[in-house]
Amino acid sequence: MKIRQYSLRALALCALQGHRDWPPAWRTPQPKSSYDVVIVGGGGHGLATAFYLAKHHGVTRIALLEKGWIGGGNTGRNTTNVRSDYLFPESAAIYDLALRLYEDLARELNFNIMLSQRGWLTLIHNQHQMELAAHKLNWLKCNGVDGEIIDRAVVRGMLPHFNMGRDARNPVLGAFLQRRGGTIRHDAVAWGYARAADRLGVDIIQNCEVVGFEKSADKITSVHTTHGRIHCERVGMAVAGQSTALAAMAGFRLPLTTHTLQAMVSEPIRPVLNHVVISPATGVYVNQTQKGELVMGGMLDLYQSYAQRGNFPTIEKVLSAVVEMFPSFGQLRLMRHWGGAVDIVPDSSPILGPTPVRNLFINCGWGTGGFKAIPAGGLMLAHSLATGSTHPMAQPFGLDRFRSNRLVDEGAAAGIAH
């Protein structure tokens, strides 16, 4: 016993010593007086933009500005789900590109992002939803995206704890399944991109809030921050729910509103749920993390807000739906809940590319789907910043579509109403 105690003590001391000597994953530089490109927003989309801009386009004089800590906004306040089962060809191209990039991202960044392609099940509760699922499946086949419809018996086998009884409030006829869908560790995505971007020379500057822009001839010449003024040639903006506030600073308006999207987790339990499950009847979705927690979310708060916190009516709605679907989960304790400020566009599709300010390019409007689109969103914003032009995949999602009424209405494909 004494030998064992000594060994454990020695291992603990070695671990502590090793932790003290670990080099930081990325630098903490002071901002320079000028850069070629300033990227505002240190979430997944901003970090991905910096990485792809440096790697694919050779631009290395980049400052990434984050008013808090990287990944502390919506990247760290979501339910980590990824999928690409969107209806329109324009949307399918972007989201499936993002999923394919995610599938190779651990190798590209040399960082384990904990991708778990456990399958995304959208439950089918009635004949109308069955017909919609068949319509969706046809669209996906046309777009080259995978998906299938499974019957009630297969659902029962995949979800043994689901309430399939005759008295179920929302009976299940089957489900739409995308097997490549699943979950990813959200902070691993932020850390992986941050470390890779830093190694390419990007300055990641945290606790640096943008408070204004200086313009000349309809062009930004410098960014005013809490760390001082930074001159730049081009500016990229990827700030999710704060997009309207930053656009107003730059002198233009965006056709979007900001709402809170809440989520919550239970205490950890042994593995009982191997897939991501969403119920269109309730708008509630649930999955289980590698730690054993149940991650749950639902519909948007319908009032506009920049808050990053939950409220009881939404918690009650989500938990009551989850317990109806999985009655045994009613014994669990809720551990914590939170909210993310998401930007909602009238057609539920992102806004990508140029703005009325000549050298300012944006990546916003992903609504509740921003996390699943991070690699593609970053790739496209990097293209605009490097070339001054819109990436071919991003052309249908420019601001000009609201003048020409060429909307890409993906509201139905989101799986929940918003």
N, C-alpha and C positions, 0 to 999 in steps of 0.2 A: 504493500500500500504506500509506504514512504517513497519507494522508487517511482511509482506512478504519479504521486503528488508532485515530486520534484520534476518529473518529465513534463507534466502539464504546466507547471510554473515556468519552466525554461522555455517551453513553446510560446507561452503568452508573452514573455519578455522579448523573445525574438520577433514575434509578430508586431509588438509595439515599436520596437526599434526599427524594424523594416518599414512600418508605416511612416515614421518620422523622416526616414531617408528617401521616401518615394519622391521623384520629381513631379512637379505639377503637370497636369495633362495639357494645359495651355497657359500661355504667359498672361501677366496682368500689366500691360503696358500703359504708360501715360499717352494720351492722344497727341499726335503730331499736329503741326499747324496747318498742314494741307495733305490731301489724299486725292488720288484719281477718282475713287468711288467711295461714297459713304452709304452704308446700308443701315436703315433705321429699323430696329426690331431684332432682338436676339432670341427669337423662338426658332422652331424647326425650319420654317420657310426662309427666314433671314440667314440662318447658319448654312442651310443648303445652298442658298444663293451665293454666299461668300465662297464656299468650297468649290462649286462648279465654275464660278467666275475665275478663280485662281487656277484651277486644274485644267479646264477646257479652253480658256481664253487667254491665259498667261497674264492676267491682271493681278498684281500682288500688292499694290499700294492701296489697300482697302481698309477702311475702318468700319467695324460693326458696332453700333451703339445700342445698348440696352439699358433702359431706365432702372431696371431692377437687377435680377440675376438671370443668366441665360436659361431658357426653358421654364421660366417661372410664370409665364402667362398661360395661354391655351395649350401649349405643348405639354405642360405639366398638369393641366386641368381637364383632361378628357378621359374617355373610357378605352383608349388604346386600340380601337377596332380598325381594321383595314379590309377593304373589299373593292371591287371594280364593276359591280353589276348595275351600271347606269344605262339608261335607255338610248339617248341620242348619240349618233356617231361621234359628234364633237366631244361630248363628255366621256364616252367610253374610251376614246383614244387617250385622253389625259389621265383618267383614273387607272386604266390598265397599264399605261406607261409607269405611273407611280408604283403600282404593285410589282411590276417586273423589276424596277429599280430597287425596291425594298428587298426583293428576293435575292439580289446580288450585293446588297449594301454592306453586309458584314464583311464580305471578302474585300470590297472596294475600300472600306474605311479601316480594315483590320481591327474591327471592334464588334463584339457580339451584341447585336441589337435585340436578341431574344425573340426572333420571329417565330410565331407558332401558328402555322396554317391549319388550324383545327376545324375549319369549316364554318360558314355563316349561314344560319337557318332563318329564313323569313317564314313564319308560320302562315298557313292558309286556313281561315276559319269558316269560309262559306263558298258557295258556288261562284259568286261574283269575283271573289279574290282568286279563285282557281282559274277563271278565265283571264284575269289580269296577269297572273303568273305565266300562263301559256303565251300571252301576247308579249310579255317581257322576255321570255325564253327565245322567241322568234327574233326579236330585236337583237338580243345578245349574240345569237348565231350569225346574224348578218354583220355584226360588229367584230366578230372574231373573239368574243369573250366567253369564257366557260360558265356553265350553269346547268341545273337540271331540276326537275320536279320529282319529289319523292312522295310516296303515299303514307297513309296513317300508320301502317304497320312498321315501316322503316323509321318513321319519327319516334314511335314508341321504343324501338330498339336503341336509337341514338340518345333518347332522353328518358331513361328508366324512371326518374323521379317526377316526371311531368304528370299533371293531373289529366288523365285521359278518360275519366269516368263519365257516366251518362249525365251526372249533375253538374258538369263543368260549365262555368258561365260562358266561356268562349271555346266551344268544341273545335277540335282540330281535324281537318280533312287531309292534310298533308303539309308540305313545306317546299319553298324554293330554296335550293342549296347551291351555294358557291363554295366548292371545296378549297379553293385557294385563299378564301377569306380567312380572317383570324385576328390575332392580336400581336402587338409589338410592345416591348418595354419602352415607354415614352421618354424617360430621362436618358436611356441608352442612345436613342436617336440624337438627342441634343448633344450629349457628350461626345459621341462618335464624330458628328459633323464638326463640333468645336475643335477637337483635337486635330483632326485632319486639316481643317482650314488654318489653324494656328501654325502647323508645320509647313504650310505653303506660304507663310508670311503675313497672313491676315491679322490685324490688330483687333482683338476682341476686348471692348471697353465696357465694363459693367458699371452699374450705378451712375449712368451718364444719360440724363434725360434731355431730349430735344425740346427746346422752348421757343424756337422760331427759326425762320429762314430769311436770309438776305438775298434779294433778287436784283437783277439788272437786265433790262431788255427781255423780260419774260423768261428769265433763266436764273436758276439758283446759283449764287456764287459762293455762299458759305452757309453753314448750319450753326445755329446758336445753341449751345448746350450748357448744362450746369458745370461743365469742365472748361468752358470758354468757347471761342469761335473757331470753327474748323472750315478752311477753304476746301472746295472740291469742284471736280469737273462734272460729275454725275451723281444722282441720288436715287437709291432704291428704297422703297417703303414696303415693309411686310409686318404690319402691326395689328392685324386682325381687328378686334372690337374697337380699337382706338383709331381706326382709319379715318373716320369723319373728322376727328379732332385734328389730326395731322394735316389732312387735306385743307381744312379751314385755315390753318397756319400758312399753307402754301398759296392760298387765295382761290380755291375752287371747291365745289360741292360734289359729293358722291351720292348716287341714288341707292343708299342703303341705310338701315337702322341697326342699332345695337341692342341685343337682348341677352339675358342670362340663360345659360344652359347648365342645369344642375346634374350632379352625379353623386354617388355615395358608395361606401363599401361596408361589408359585414365583417365580423370577426373571422379569422381563418379557420377552415375546416379541412378534412381530408378531401382528396379529389372526388367530386361527384358530378361535375358538369364539364364535359369534354368539348363543347362547342359554344359558339356565340349564338344566342337566341334572341330574336325580336318578334314581338307580337303586334301586328298592325292594328288589331282591335283595341289595344290599350296604348299603343305608342311607347311601350316599355321594352327595354332590352337588358340582357344580363349575360355575363360571362364570369369565369373563375380564373383568378390569377395563379401564377406559379407558386405564390405564397399561400394560396388557399382561400384568399378573400373573394367574396362575390362582389363584382363591380356592377352597379345598376344605374340606369339613367332613363330619361323619358323625354317628354316634349319640352319645348322652350317655355320660359315664362313669357306670357303674351304682352307684357308691358315693357317699354323700352327702359334699359338700365345699363350702366357701366359696372355694376356691382359684381364682385367675385365671391358671392356667398349664396347659401341656400335659403329656403324658407319652408315652413312646415307644410303648407298645402301640397306642394310638389312632392315632398318626401312621403307624405301620406298616400298620395296617388300612386307613386312608383312602388312603394312597399306593398300596398294592398294588391296591386296587379301581380307582383312577383310571387306573393304568397298564394294567390289564386292559381297561378301556373304551377308552382312548386310548393305544395302545402307544408312539406317538412322544413322548408326554410323559415317558417314562422317561428321556430324555436331560437333563431340566431339573434345576436345583438348587433345593432348598428354601431359601427366604430367611428365613422367620420363622414362628413359630406362637404361639398364645395360647389362653386359655380365658376363658369368661364364666360367672359364677355365675347359673344360671337357677332359677326357682321352679316346681316341678312339682306340679300338682294331680291328684288321683285320676282326674278325668274329662277331663284335658287341656284344660280351658277356664278362662278367667280368673275372678278374683273381683273384683267391682266394686260400689261403693256403701257403705252404712253398716256400722258395726262395733258391738260392744257398748259402745264409748265414744261418747256421744251426738254429739259434734261432731267425730269423727274419721272420715274417709272414705278408702277405699283403692282402689288400682288395682294389682293384682298377679296372679300366677299365669298369666302368658302363656306360660310354658315356653319353648320354642324359637321361638315366633312373635311375640315382643314387638315387634321392629322394624317388622314389616309392619303392626302395629296402632296405631302411635303416634298418628296424628291422631284416630282414633276413641276411643282410650283417654283421650286428653287432653280431648276434647270432653265425654265422659261424666263424668269426674271433675270438670271445671269446673262442669257442671250440678249435681252433688250439692253441691258447695261453695257454689254461689250460692243454691240453692233449699232445701237440706236434704232433698231427695227424690231418688229414683233415676230416672235417665233411662229412658224406656220401653224402649229397646233393651237397657239393662243389667239390667232386672228379672230375666231368667232366670239371671243370673250372680251373684246375691247369696249371701252366706254362708248364708242360711236354706235354700238348696237341699240342703245336706248333712244337715239334720234331716228334711226332707220327702222326701228321696231323689228329687228331681227333677233328676237329673244330665243334663248335656249332653255326652255322651261322644264327643269329637272325636279320640280317639286314632288312629283309622284315617285321618282326613283329613290328619294332619300329614305324611304321606308317609314318615316313619321311625318306628320304634317308640320310645316313651319313656313 
